[in-house]
Amino acid sequence: MPKTITPRPRTAAGPDGPLASLGGLLRDWLPRQRWFAGKDRPVTDLSVLSVTELFPGCLHLLVHASHVPVPTPGGTPPPGDCYQLLLGLRRHLAPRLERAFIGRAVDGPLAGLAVYDALHDPRSAHLLLERLRQPGTAGPLRFERDPAARVPGGLPPRLLDAEQSNSSIVYGDAYILKVFRRIQPGVNPDLEVPAALTAQGCTRVPAPVAWFTTTAPRPATLGVLQPFLPDATDGWTLALRALAAGDHFTVESRALGRAMAEVHLALAEAFPPAGPGENGRTADAMCARLDAAAHAVPGLLPYVPGLRAAFRALATCDTGPPAQRIHGDLHLGQVLRAGRDWFVIDFEGEPSRPLAERRAPQSPVRDVAGMLRSFDYAARQRRPWRPEWARRCREAFCAGYAARAGWDPRKKHALLRAHETDRAVYEVLYEARHRPDWLPVPMAAIKRLAVWGG
C-alpha cells in the first residue's frame, strides 16, 4: 500500500518532516526550472501540502512556494503557487540521471540520499504509466482511464526536451502524458475540453485516454494521457521550414484557419452558450493588464496612450461573435499537421492566468489574434524580416476561418486589434521575464499597434 503523509504546511518543516531533507535543495532548484512561475519574485517560504510514496524510491509531492507580494497597477499577484514534483531517491545515482540531479539530502529522514527529478528516470516513467493503465488510488491521488481505451504495457518512455510550462513523456510513439507542474484547484481545461470535444464528435483534438487527479489539499488535475501523433509536425516548425525554403505557407494557413473554425464551432456546441461579449468589461481588464505590464517593463510606457486607444475602441464597437469556450493560448506551437489534417492541442490556456478565468467564455477573436501574432513571430526568426510573408499568412488564415465559421475576423477590426494588442502586451511581459533576447519581437508589434489603424 502506498504510504501517504499530508502534513500541515506549518509543521512540514519540522525536524522529521520532508522539508528537513528537501527544503534547501528545492529552494535552490525550483526557481531554475522552466515551468517555475515566480522567477521575478524570490521564494520566501516552501511548504509541503502533500507527499505520497508513489512506489519505492519515488515520492509525489505538492509543494507551495511563497513569494514576497509585489503590488502593481494591475493588482497584486498571488503570494505563491503550488507545484507538482515527482522526486526519485537513490543511494547511488546512475550516470544517465545526472542531468536530473537536484542534490543530496544532508539532514532529516532522507539524509544521504541523492534526490532527482523522477520524470527523467525510465523506471519511474514506466511505473507511472502502469498506474494509469490500472485505475485506482494512491493516498489522495486518483488514477482513472477511459473504459473503452486499451493502453498496452511495456511502452518505452522518453521525456520531451522542449521548453514548456509542463513536462511531457512520450510512450512508444503511441501516447503522450502531460504532467502539469503548476497546479490550481479544479478541472484543468486540457482534460475537460478535449473530453467534451471528443464527445461532440470533433476529430481535430486527440481524446484523453487516462488521467490522474488529487483530492488533497483540494481537488485538482495533475496529468493527462492522450494519443501521440508520431508523424505530425507542429505548425511552428512547418512555418520556419517554409520561410527557409522561400515558400508562402498560405495554403497551409488557410487550411489551419478552417480547422480552427471547426474547433470553435464544436466548442460552442459542447459547452453552455454564453451571452454577447461584454466589450466594456473586457476593455477594462485589458487596460489593467497593460498597466501591470508597463509597471514591470518600463519600455512599454511610451506606447501606453496608443495601446489604451485600441482598448477604448473595443469598448464602443459592436459586440462581435458571442463569447464561448476557446483555446485561450493559440499559436503555431499548439497545432499539429499529420498528413493533410491539422490538429489542435494544449487547451490548458495561459498557465499564468487563474483557472476560473481560463475556463470562462471569451471571444473567439482572442484565439484568432493569438495565431496572427504567431505568424509575426515566425516571420521575424529570419533576417531580413519578411513582413509580407506574415501578412499573407494572416490573410489566408482569416479567409479559411471565415469560410467555415460564417463570419470574417477581418471585418471585426476594432475587436481584432484590441485582442491582438492584448496578446502583444502579454508577450512583452512573458519575454521580459523568461526570454529577454526575444523581447524585440513583441515590442515591434507594440509600436505598430500603438498607432491607430495598426
C-alpha positions in Angstrom: 0.0 0.0 0.0 1.3 3.5 -0.8 2.5 5.5 2.2 0.8 8.9 2.3 1.6 11.9 4.5 -0.4 15.1 4.4 1.3 17.4 6.8 0.0 20.8 7.5 2.2 23.5 5.9 3.2 25.0 9.2 4.5 21.7 10.5 6.0 20.2 7.3 9.4 21.9 8.0 9.7 20.2 11.4 12.7 18.0 12.3 11.0 14.9 11.0 9.1 16.4 8.1 10.1 16.1 4.4 11.3 19.7 4.2 14.0 18.8 6.8 15.6 16.9 3.9 14.3 18.6 0.8 13.7 22.3 1.8 17.1 23.7 0.9 17.5 21.6 -2.2 14.1 22.6 -3.6 14.5 26.3 -2.8 17.6 26.3 -5.0 16.3 24.0 -7.7 12.7 25.2 -8.2 13.4 28.8 -9.4 15.8 27.4 -12.1 13.1 25.3 -13.8 11.5 26.5 -17.0 8.0 25.9 -15.6 8.5 27.9 -12.3 6.3 30.9 -12.5 7.8 33.1 -9.8 11.2 33.8 -11.3 10.8 37.6 -10.7 9.8 37.1 -7.0 12.2 35.5 -4.5 10.9 32.4 -2.7 10.4 33.3 0.9 9.0 30.0 2.2 8.4 26.5 1.0 5.7 24.2 2.4 4.6 20.6 1.7 0.9 20.3 1.0 1.0 16.5 0.4 3.6 13.8 -0.1 2.9 10.3 -1.3 5.2 7.4 -1.8 4.0 6.6 -5.3 6.2 3.5 -5.5 9.5 2.5 -3.8 12.1 5.2 -4.5 9.7 7.8 -5.8 7.8 10.5 -3.9 4.9 12.5 -5.3 4.8 16.0 -3.7 2.6 19.1 -4.0 4.6 22.0 -2.6 3.7 25.6 -2.1 6.3 28.3 -2.9 5.6 31.6 -1.2 6.8 34.9 -2.6 7.1 38.5 -1.4 3.9 40.2 -2.8 4.7 42.8 -5.4 1.8 45.3 -5.8 1.3 46.5 -9.4 -1.3 48.7 -11.0 -3.0 45.6 -12.4 -3.4 44.1 -9.0 -1.2 42.1 -6.6 -0.1 38.7 -7.8 -0.9 35.7 -5.6 1.5 35.3 -2.7 2.6 31.9 -4.0 2.0 28.9 -6.3 1.5 25.1 -5.9 3.8 22.8 -7.9 3.7 19.1 -8.6 7.0 17.2 -8.2 8.0 13.6 -8.7 11.2 13.0 -6.9 13.4 10.0 -7.2 15.6 8.8 -4.2 18.7 6.7 -4.6 21.8 6.0 -2.6 23.9 6.0 -5.8 22.8 8.0 -8.8 23.3 6.4 -12.2 25.3 8.5 -14.8 22.2 8.7 -17.1 20.3 10.5 -14.4 23.0 13.2 -13.7 21.1 15.8 -15.7 18.1 15.2 -13.4 20.1 15.5 -10.2 18.7 18.0 -7.7 21.1 17.4 -4.8 22.0 15.1 -2.0 20.0 15.4 1.2 22.1 16.2 4.2 19.6 16.3 7.0 16.3 14.8 8.0 14.8 11.4 7.2 16.3 11.3 3.6 19.9 12.2 4.7 22.5 10.7 2.4 20.1 10.0 -0.5 20.5 11.5 -4.0 17.3 13.4 -4.9 16.5 13.8 -8.6 13.6 14.7 -11.0 12.0 11.2 -11.4 10.4 12.1 -14.7 13.8 11.7 -16.3 14.0 8.1 -14.9 12.7 5.5 -17.4 11.8 3.2 -14.5 9.7 5.9 -12.8 8.1 6.8 -16.1 7.2 3.2 -16.7 5.6 2.7 -13.3 3.6 5.9 -13.7 2.1 4.6 -16.9 1.3 1.3 -15.1 -0.7 3.4 -12.5 -2.7 4.9 -15.4 -3.3 1.6 -17.1 -4.7 0.2 -13.8 -7.1 2.7 -12.3 -7.0 3.1 -8.6 -5.8 5.3 -5.8 -2.6 6.1 -4.0 -3.4 8.2 -0.9 -5.0 11.4 -2.2 -4.1 10.6 -5.8 -6.7 9.1 -8.2 -5.8 7.3 -11.4 -8.6 7.0 -14.0 -8.9 5.7 -17.5 -11.4 5.7 -20.4 -13.1 2.3 -20.0 -13.0 1.9 -23.8 -9.3 2.6 -24.0 -6.8 -0.3 -24.0 -3.3 1.0 -23.3 -0.6 -1.7 -23.8 2.1 -2.1 -21.2 5.9 -2.0 -21.7 5.9 1.1 -24.0 9.4 2.7 -23.8 9.2 6.2 -22.3 11.1 9.3 -23.3 10.9 12.7 -21.7 10.5 15.6 -24.2 13.2 18.2 -24.0 11.2 21.1 -25.5 10.8 24.1 -23.3 7.3 24.3 -21.9 5.3 25.2 -18.8 4.7 21.5 -18.1 6.6 18.2 -18.6 5.6 15.6 -21.2 6.6 11.9 -21.6 6.0 10.0 -24.9 5.4 6.3 -24.6 6.4 4.2 -27.6 5.3 6.9 -30.0 1.8 5.9 -29.2 0.8 8.1 -26.2 1.9 11.3 -24.6 1.5 12.1 -20.9 1.4 15.7 -19.9 2.3 16.2 -16.3 1.1 19.6 -15.1 3.7 21.4 -13.0 1.8 24.5 -11.7 -1.3 23.2 -10.0 -4.5 25.1 -9.5 -7.7 23.7 -7.9 -10.4 22.5 -10.3 -10.6 20.6 -13.5 -7.8 21.5 -15.9 -9.1 22.6 -19.3 -6.6 20.3 -21.0 -8.6 17.4 -19.7 -12.1 19.0 -19.7 -12.1 20.4 -23.2 -10.7 17.5 -25.3 -13.1 15.2 -23.5 -16.0 17.4 -24.3 -14.9 17.8 -27.9 -14.4 14.1 -28.4 -18.0 13.5 -27.1 -19.1 16.1 -29.6 -17.5 14.1 -32.5 -14.8 16.6 -33.2 -11.7 14.8 -34.6 -9.4 17.8 -34.6 -8.3 17.1 -31.0 -6.7 14.0 -29.5 -9.0 12.4 -27.0 -8.0 11.8 -23.3 -7.2 8.2 -22.6 -6.3 8.3 -18.9 -5.6 11.0 -16.3 -4.7 11.4 -12.7 -6.0 13.9 -10.1 -5.7 14.7 -6.4 -8.2 15.2 -3.6 -5.8 17.0 -1.2 -5.3 19.7 -0.3 -8.1 20.5 -2.8 -9.3 18.6 -5.9 -7.1 19.3 -8.9 -6.0 17.7 -12.2 -2.4 16.5 -12.2 -1.8 14.9 -15.6 -3.5 13.7 -18.8 -2.5 10.8 -21.2 -3.5 11.2 -24.9 -2.7 9.6 -28.2 0.6 10.7 -29.7 0.8 11.6 -33.4 4.3 10.4 -34.3 4.2 11.6 -37.9 2.8 15.0 -37.0 4.8 18.2 -37.2 3.9 21.3 -35.2 2.9 24.5 -37.0 5.9 26.5 -35.8 8.4 24.0 -37.3 6.4 23.9 -40.6 6.3 27.7 -40.8 10.0 28.1 -40.2 10.7 25.4 -42.9 8.5 27.4 -45.3 10.4 30.6 -44.6 13.7 28.9 -45.1 12.6 27.4 -48.4 11.0 30.7 -49.6 7.5 29.2 -49.6 4.4 31.3 -48.9 2.7 28.9 -46.4 -0.6 30.4 -47.4 -2.3 27.1 -48.4 -1.4 25.6 -45.0 -2.5 28.8 -43.2 -5.9 28.7 -44.9 -6.5 25.1 -44.0 -5.4 25.9 -40.4 -7.9 28.7 -40.3 -10.7 26.4 -41.4 -9.6 23.7 -38.8 -9.7 26.3 -36.0 -13.1 27.4 -37.0 -14.3 23.8 -36.8 -12.9 23.6 -33.3 -14.6 26.8 -32.3 -18.0 25.6 -33.7 -17.6 22.3 -31.7 -16.7 24.2 -28.5 -19.8 26.3 -28.9 -21.9 23.1 -29.1 -20.0 21.3 -26.3 -20.3 23.9 -23.6 -23.3 26.0 -22.4 -23.9 29.0 -24.6 -22.9 32.4 -23.3 -24.4 35.8 -23.9 -23.0 38.6 -26.0 -19.4 39.6 -25.2 -19.2 42.4 -22.7 -16.7 44.6 -24.5 -16.6 47.3 -21.9 -15.6 44.9 -19.1 -13.1 43.2 -21.4 -11.5 46.5 -22.3 -11.2 47.4 -18.6 -9.4 44.1 -18.0 -7.1 44.7 -20.9 -6.2 48.2 -19.6 -5.4 46.7 -16.2 -3.1 44.1 -17.7 -1.5 46.9 -19.7 -0.8 48.9 -16.6 0.7 45.9 -14.8 2.9 45.1 -17.8 4.1 48.7 -18.2 4.9 48.8 -14.5 7.1 45.6 -14.9 8.6 46.5 -18.3 9.2 50.3 -18.5 9.9 50.1 -22.2 6.1 49.9 -22.7 5.4 53.3 -21.1 5.8 55.4 -24.3 3.2 53.3 -26.1 0.6 53.1 -23.3 -1.6 56.0 -24.7 -1.8 54.4 -28.1 -2.5 51.0 -26.7 -5.2 52.3 -24.5 -6.9 53.8 -27.5 -7.2 50.3 -29.0 -8.9 49.1 -25.8 -11.2 52.2 -25.7 -12.2 51.4 -29.3 -13.2 47.9 -28.2 -15.5 49.3 -25.5 -17.5 51.2 -28.1 -17.6 48.7 -31.0 -20.3 46.1 -31.9 -20.3 43.0 -29.7 -18.9 40.7 -32.3 -19.3 36.9 -32.1 -20.8 35.5 -28.8 -18.5 34.7 -26.0 -17.8 30.9 -25.7 -15.2 28.4 -24.6 -12.0 28.9 -26.6 -8.4 27.6 -26.7 -7.0 30.5 -24.8 -3.3 30.3 -25.8 -3.4 29.6 -29.5 -0.2 29.8 -31.6 1.7 27.8 -34.1 3.2 25.6 -31.5 -0.2 24.5 -30.3 -1.3 22.9 -33.7 0.0 19.8 -35.4 -0.2 18.7 -39.0 -0.4 15.0 -39.8 -0.8 14.2 -43.5 -3.2 16.8 -44.8 -5.0 17.4 -41.5 -4.5 20.0 -38.7 -5.0 19.0 -35.1 -5.2 21.4 -32.1 -3.6 20.5 -28.8 -2.8 22.0 -25.3 -6.1 23.5 -24.2 -4.7 24.5 -20.8 -4.8 28.2 -21.7 -2.2 30.7 -20.4 -1.0 29.0 -17.2 -0.2 32.4 -15.6 -3.9 33.3 -15.5 -6.3 31.9 -12.9 -8.1 28.7 -13.8 -11.5 30.2 -13.4 -10.6 32.9 -16.0 -9.2 30.3 -18.4 -12.4 28.3 -18.2 -14.7 31.3 -18.7 -16.4 32.1 -22.0 -14.4 34.6 -24.1 -14.5 35.9 -27.6 -13.2 33.5 -30.2 -11.4 36.5 -31.7 -8.9 36.1 -28.9 -7.7 32.8 -30.4 -7.6 34.3 -33.9 -5.4 37.1 -32.6 -3.1 34.6 -30.9 -2.5 32.8 -34.2 -2.0 36.1 -36.1 0.7 37.1 -33.6 2.4 33.7 -34.1 2.7 34.3 -37.8 4.5 37.5 -37.0 6.8 35.7 -34.5 7.7 33.2 -37.2 8.4 35.8 -39.8 10.9 37.5 -37.5 13.0 34.4 -37.0 15.0 35.0 -40.2 16.8 38.1 -41.4 15.8 40.2 -43.2 12.4 40.1 -41.6 9.6 39.2 -44.1 6.5 41.2 -43.1 4.9 40.4 -46.4 5.1 36.6 -45.6 3.4 37.2 -42.3 0.7 39.4 -43.9 -0.2 36.7 -46.5 -0.4 34.0 -43.8 -2.6 36.2 -41.7 -4.9 36.9 -44.6 -5.0 33.2 -45.6 -5.8 32.1 -42.0 -8.6 34.6 -41.6 -10.0 33.6 -45.1 -10.0 29.9 -44.1 -11.6 30.7 -40.8 -14.3 32.9 -42.4 -15.2 30.2 -44.9 -16.0 27.7 -42.1 -17.2 29.9 -39.3 -19.6 32.1 -41.3 -18.1 35.4 -40.1 -14.8 37.1 -41.0 -12.4 38.2 -38.3 -11.0 40.9 -40.6 -14.4 42.7 -40.6 -14.2 43.0 -36.8 -11.3 45.4 -37.0 -11.6 47.1 -33.6 -12.2 43.8 -31.9 -9.3 42.0 -33.6 -6.9 44.9 -33.0 -7.8 45.1 -29.3 -7.2 41.3 -28.8 -4.0 41.4 -30.8 -2.8 44.3 -28.7 -3.7 42.5 -25.5 -1.8 39.4 -26.7 1.3 41.5 -27.6 1.3 43.1 -24.2 1.2 39.6 -22.6 4.1 38.6 -24.9 6.2 41.6 -23.8 5.8 40.7 -20.1 6.5 37.0 -20.8 9.6 37.6 -22.9 10.9 40.2 -20.4 10.7 37.5 -17.6 11.7 34.4 -19.5 13.4 35.2 -22.8 14.8 38.7 -22.9 16.5 38.1 -26.2 13.1 37.7 -27.8 11.7 40.9 -26.4 12.2 42.9 -29.7 9.6 40.7 -31.4 6.6 41.7 -29.4 7.9 45.3 -29.0 7.9 45.7 -32.8 4.2 44.8 -32.7 3.6 47.1 -29.8 5.0 50.0 -31.9 2.7 49.1 -34.8 -0.4 48.5 -32.7 0.0 51.8 -30.7 -0.7 53.7 -34.0 -4.4 53.9 -34.7 -5.3 51.6 -37.6 -2.2 49.3 -36.9 
